[in-house]
Amino acid sequence: MINRRFLRVKVMQALYSYFQSGSTDLAKAEKEMFQQIEKVYELYVYLLVLLTDIHHAATLVIEDHKNKRLPTKEDLNPNTKFIDNPILVNLTQSPSLKKEVANRKVSWQNDMDMVRKLFSEIRNGEDYKTYQASGENSPKEDKKFLELMIRNHIADNQLLEFWLEEKNIYWTDDIFLVLTTVLKTIEAADDSGKVTLSALYKDPEDDKLFARTLFTKCIAYNHEAEEMISAKTQNWEIERIAFLDVLLMKMALSEVLYLPNIPIKVSLNEYIEIAKQYSTPKSKIFINGILDKAVAELKESGKIQKTGRGLLES
């Protein structure tokens, strides 16, 4: 689910909070960082449960129509294609999802008005009407409809954005990755509709070690990195440079020095890409220029030690 760039972003957020707070409790800050990473998986579970609750809302609408005082023929013999969607049915019954829901105490119970509004919007949309009327029943069509439903009614939904902001300040940043993972989960469903939940880490031990090392080494190397950056910004006092730009450069230098199995070029490119997304439009050029000078100096001094063949120059 999460990749190395995403882990770098989470470390960046944790370091930003640590340095801005003036805290010296490294163990507490590290624990909070991993809790925020775990929160990403909680959002994944929330969105899967949202799908099951939309499915439940659809079922309730059908039951309500059947129980009208004067139900129509259509009310008594409804089109159940949506609620019979095998992926939604399997997701609702999934033991692994139920386990995650129980462990993480995930529920939309207090936000059912939003769930009902979402289903109403979905039901009135052209994708839903086309799906219901197609007369086709195939795993491909079921997956395609759910993909359209997520892209057109859940992604960029204003109500959901407000909900995300209230729940967790970082979830608006995390939503793209999580929705992508939800879509992959649906796409990977077998022909019976059975789904397998994605794991949070690709390699838990290695990924956690990467995040922990980057976090702790950046703090330990902070003053030395700051002096090096300051020496390379001749016309700027370091206090005048955007704090996030300085932090990204510190992280890049820490990664180059203390994560020996990652190629230098990969590390530098990653932080330039992160700067494009999280900092100012000109930051990538500025950061690239300073890091090139700093890494050249570190190479010349012999301080960079890479364990893989060719990693020093790559």
C-alpha positions as CSV (number, residue, x, y, z in Angstrom):
1,M,0.0,0.0,0.0
2,I,2.5,2.6,1.1
3,N,5.7,3.2,-0.9
4,R,9.0,4.9,0.0
5,R,7.9,8.3,-1.2
6,F,4.9,8.2,1.0
7,L,7.0,7.1,3.9
8,R,9.3,10.1,3.3
9,V,6.3,12.4,3.4
10,K,5.2,10.9,6.7
11,V,8.7,11.3,8.1
12,M,8.7,14.9,6.8
13,Q,5.4,15.6,8.6
14,A,6.7,14.1,11.8
15,L,10.0,16.0,11.7
16,Y,8.1,19.3,10.9
17,S,6.0,18.8,14.0
18,Y,9.0,17.8,16.1
19,F,11.1,20.8,15.2
20,Q,8.3,23.3,15.4
21,S,7.1,22.1,18.8
22,G,10.6,22.4,20.3
23,S,10.1,18.9,21.8
24,T,13.1,16.9,22.9
25,D,11.2,13.6,23.5
26,L,12.5,11.6,20.5
27,A,10.8,8.4,21.6
28,K,7.4,10.0,21.8
29,A,7.8,11.8,18.5
30,E,8.8,8.5,16.8
31,K,5.8,6.7,18.3
32,E,3.5,9.5,17.0
33,M,5.0,9.2,13.6
34,F,4.2,5.5,13.3
35,Q,0.7,6.1,14.7
36,Q,0.1,8.5,11.9
37,I,1.3,5.9,9.4
38,E,-1.1,3.5,10.9
39,K,-3.9,6.1,10.6
40,V,-3.4,5.8,6.8
41,Y,-4.6,2.2,7.0
42,E,-7.5,3.3,9.2
43,L,-8.6,5.6,6.4
44,Y,-8.4,2.7,4.0
45,V,-10.7,0.7,6.3
46,Y,-13.1,3.7,6.6
47,L,-13.4,3.9,2.8
48,L,-14.1,0.2,2.4
49,V,-16.7,0.4,5.1
50,L,-18.2,3.5,3.4
51,L,-18.8,1.2,0.3
52,T,-20.5,-1.4,2.5
53,D,-22.7,1.3,4.2
54,I,-23.7,2.7,0.8
55,H,-24.7,-0.8,-0.1
56,H,-26.7,-1.0,3.1
57,A,-28.4,2.3,2.4
58,A,-29.4,1.0,-1.0
59,T,-30.9,-2.1,0.7
60,L,-32.9,0.1,3.1
61,V,-34.3,2.2,0.3
62,I,-35.6,-1.0,-1.4
63,E,-37.2,-2.2,1.9
64,D,-38.8,1.2,2.5
65,H,-40.3,1.2,-1.0
66,K,-41.7,-2.3,-0.5
67,N,-43.3,-1.1,2.8
68,K,-45.1,1.9,1.3
69,R,-48.9,2.1,2.0
70,L,-49.5,1.8,-1.7
71,P,-46.4,0.3,-3.3
72,T,-46.1,0.2,-7.0
73,K,-45.2,-2.8,-9.1
74,E,-41.6,-1.5,-9.3
75,D,-41.5,-1.1,-5.6
76,L,-42.5,-4.7,-5.1
77,N,-40.2,-6.0,-7.8
78,P,-37.2,-3.8,-7.6
79,N,-34.0,-3.9,-9.7
80,T,-31.5,-5.4,-7.2
81,K,-28.5,-5.4,-9.5
82,F,-26.6,-2.8,-7.4
83,I,-27.3,-4.5,-4.0
84,D,-26.5,-7.9,-5.7
85,N,-23.1,-6.6,-6.9
86,P,-20.8,-9.6,-5.8
87,I,-17.9,-7.3,-4.7
88,L,-20.1,-5.2,-2.4
89,V,-21.8,-8.4,-1.0
90,N,-18.4,-10.0,-0.4
91,L,-16.9,-6.8,1.1
92,T,-19.9,-6.6,3.5
93,Q,-19.3,-10.1,4.6
94,S,-15.5,-10.0,4.6
95,P,-14.1,-11.5,7.9
96,S,-10.8,-9.6,7.4
97,L,-12.6,-6.3,7.0
98,K,-14.8,-7.0,10.0
99,K,-11.7,-7.8,12.1
100,E,-10.1,-4.5,11.1
101,V,-13.4,-2.6,11.8
102,A,-13.5,-4.1,15.3
103,N,-9.8,-3.5,16.1
104,R,-9.8,0.1,14.9
105,K,-13.4,0.9,16.0
106,V,-14.3,2.2,12.6
107,S,-17.9,3.3,12.0
108,W,-20.0,5.6,9.9
109,Q,-22.9,5.4,12.4
110,N,-22.6,9.1,13.4
111,D,-22.4,10.1,9.8
112,M,-25.2,8.1,8.2
113,D,-26.8,11.3,6.8
114,M,-23.7,11.7,4.6
115,V,-23.8,8.1,3.6
116,R,-27.4,8.4,2.5
117,K,-26.7,11.6,0.6
118,L,-23.9,9.9,-1.2
119,F,-26.1,7.0,-2.2
120,S,-28.8,9.4,-3.4
121,E,-26.3,11.2,-5.5
122,I,-25.0,7.9,-6.9
123,R,-28.5,6.6,-7.6
124,N,-29.4,9.7,-9.5
125,G,-26.3,9.6,-11.6
126,E,-26.0,8.3,-15.2
127,D,-23.5,5.6,-14.3
128,Y,-25.9,4.0,-11.8
129,K,-28.8,4.1,-14.3
130,T,-26.7,2.6,-17.1
131,Y,-25.5,-0.1,-14.8
132,Q,-28.9,-1.0,-13.5
133,A,-30.4,-1.1,-17.0
134,S,-27.6,-2.9,-18.9
135,G,-29.0,-6.4,-18.6
136,E,-25.4,-7.7,-18.4
137,N,-23.9,-9.6,-15.4
138,S,-20.2,-9.9,-15.5
139,P,-17.3,-9.4,-13.0
140,K,-15.8,-6.8,-15.5
141,E,-19.0,-4.7,-15.5
142,D,-19.4,-4.9,-11.7
143,K,-15.8,-3.7,-11.2
144,K,-16.1,-1.0,-13.8
145,F,-19.3,0.4,-12.2
146,L,-17.7,0.5,-8.7
147,E,-14.6,2.2,-10.2
148,L,-16.9,4.9,-11.8
149,M,-18.8,5.3,-8.6
150,I,-15.6,5.9,-6.6
151,R,-14.1,8.3,-9.2
152,N,-17.3,10.3,-9.9
153,H,-19.0,10.4,-6.5
154,I,-16.5,9.7,-3.7
155,A,-13.2,11.2,-4.9
156,D,-13.3,15.0,-4.6
157,N,-16.6,14.8,-2.8
158,Q,-17.0,18.0,-0.8
159,L,-18.8,16.4,2.1
160,L,-16.2,13.7,2.4
161,E,-13.4,16.4,2.3
162,F,-15.0,18.2,5.2
163,W,-15.2,14.9,7.1
164,L,-11.5,14.1,6.4
165,E,-10.4,17.5,7.7
166,E,-12.3,17.0,10.9
167,K,-11.0,13.5,11.5
168,N,-7.3,13.9,10.8
169,I,-5.3,16.9,9.5
170,Y,-3.2,14.6,7.3
171,W,-6.0,12.6,5.6
172,T,-6.6,15.2,2.9
173,D,-3.0,14.5,1.8
174,D,-3.5,10.7,2.2
175,I,-6.8,10.4,0.3
176,F,-5.3,10.0,-3.2
177,L,-3.1,7.1,-2.1
178,V,-5.9,5.4,-0.2
179,L,-8.5,5.8,-2.9
180,T,-6.0,4.3,-5.4
181,T,-5.5,1.4,-3.0
182,V,-9.3,0.9,-2.7
183,L,-9.6,0.8,-6.5
184,K,-6.8,-1.7,-6.7
185,T,-8.6,-3.8,-4.1
186,I,-11.7,-3.9,-6.2
187,E,-9.8,-4.6,-9.4
188,A,-8.1,-7.6,-7.7
189,A,-11.4,-9.2,-6.7
190,D,-11.9,-12.6,-8.2
191,D,-14.8,-13.6,-10.4
192,S,-17.0,-14.5,-7.4
193,G,-16.4,-11.0,-6.0
194,K,-14.1,-12.0,-3.2
195,V,-11.8,-9.3,-2.1
196,T,-8.4,-9.4,-0.4
197,L,-7.5,-6.4,1.8
198,S,-4.2,-4.7,1.0
199,A,-1.4,-4.7,3.6
200,L,-0.2,-1.4,5.0
201,Y,3.5,-2.1,4.4
202,K,5.1,-4.0,1.5
203,D,7.9,-5.1,3.8
204,P,7.0,-4.2,7.4
205,E,10.4,-4.7,8.9
206,D,12.4,-3.0,6.1
207,D,9.9,-0.1,5.7
208,K,9.7,0.6,9.4
209,L,13.5,0.5,9.6
210,F,13.7,3.0,6.7
211,A,11.3,5.4,8.4
212,R,12.9,5.1,11.8
213,T,16.4,5.6,10.5
214,L,15.5,8.6,8.4
215,F,13.6,10.2,11.3
216,T,16.2,9.7,14.0
217,K,19.3,10.4,11.8
218,C,17.8,13.6,10.6
219,I,17.4,14.8,14.1
220,A,20.9,13.6,15.1
221,Y,22.5,15.2,12.0
222,N,20.3,18.4,12.3
223,H,23.0,21.0,13.3
224,E,25.7,19.6,11.0
225,A,23.3,19.6,8.0
226,E,22.1,23.1,8.9
227,E,25.7,24.4,8.8
228,M,26.4,22.7,5.5
229,I,23.2,24.2,3.9
230,S,24.0,27.6,5.4
231,A,27.5,27.5,3.8
232,K,26.0,26.8,0.4
233,T,23.4,29.6,0.6
234,Q,25.9,32.5,0.4
235,N,23.3,35.2,-0.3
236,W,20.7,33.9,2.1
237,E,20.6,33.6,5.8
238,I,19.2,30.2,6.6
239,E,16.4,31.8,8.7
240,R,15.1,33.5,5.6
241,I,14.7,30.2,3.7
242,A,11.4,28.4,3.9
243,F,11.5,26.0,6.9
244,L,10.1,23.2,4.8
245,D,12.8,23.6,2.1
246,V,15.5,23.5,4.8
247,L,13.9,20.4,6.3
248,L,13.7,18.6,2.9
249,M,17.4,19.3,2.3
250,K,18.3,18.0,5.8
251,M,16.3,14.8,5.1
252,A,18.0,14.4,1.7
253,L,21.5,14.7,3.2
254,S,20.6,12.4,6.1
255,E,19.3,9.8,3.7
256,V,22.4,10.1,1.5
257,L,24.7,9.7,4.5
258,Y,22.8,7.1,6.6
259,L,20.8,4.9,4.3
260,P,23.7,3.2,2.4
261,N,21.5,1.0,0.2
262,I,19.7,3.8,-1.6
263,P,21.3,5.4,-4.7
264,I,22.2,9.1,-4.3
265,K,20.3,10.1,-7.4
266,V,17.2,8.3,-6.1
267,S,17.3,10.2,-2.8
268,L,17.8,13.6,-4.5
269,N,15.1,13.1,-7.0
270,E,12.6,12.0,-4.4
271,Y,13.0,15.2,-2.3
272,I,12.8,17.3,-5.4
273,E,9.5,15.6,-6.3
274,I,8.2,16.1,-2.7
275,A,9.2,19.8,-2.9
276,K,7.1,20.2,-6.0
277,Q,4.1,18.9,-4.2
278,Y,4.5,20.5,-0.7
279,S,6.6,23.6,-1.1
280,T,6.8,26.7,-3.3
281,P,7.0,26.6,-7.2
282,K,10.7,27.7,-7.1
283,S,11.7,25.3,-4.3
284,K,12.7,22.4,-6.5
285,I,15.3,24.5,-8.4
286,F,16.7,26.0,-5.2
287,I,16.8,22.6,-3.3
288,N,18.4,20.9,-6.3
289,G,21.2,23.5,-6.6
290,I,22.1,23.4,-2.9
291,L,22.0,19.6,-2.6
292,D,24.2,19.1,-5.7
293,K,26.9,21.3,-4.1
294,A,26.5,19.6,-0.7
295,V,26.6,16.1,-2.0
296,A,29.7,16.9,-4.2
297,E,31.4,18.1,-1.0
298,L,30.4,15.0,0.9
299,K,31.7,12.7,-1.9
300,E,35.0,14.6,-2.0
301,S,35.4,14.2,1.8
302,G,34.7,10.5,1.6
303,K,31.8,10.8,4.1
304,I,29.3,9.0,1.8
305,Q,29.5,5.2,2.1
306,K,27.2,3.2,-0.2
307,T,27.1,-0.6,0.2
308,G,25.8,-1.5,-3.3
309,R,27.9,-1.6,-6.4
310,G,27.7,1.7,-8.3
311,L,25.4,3.4,-5.7
312,L,27.8,6.2,-4.9
313,E,27.7,7.6,-8.4
314,S,24.1,6.6,-9.2
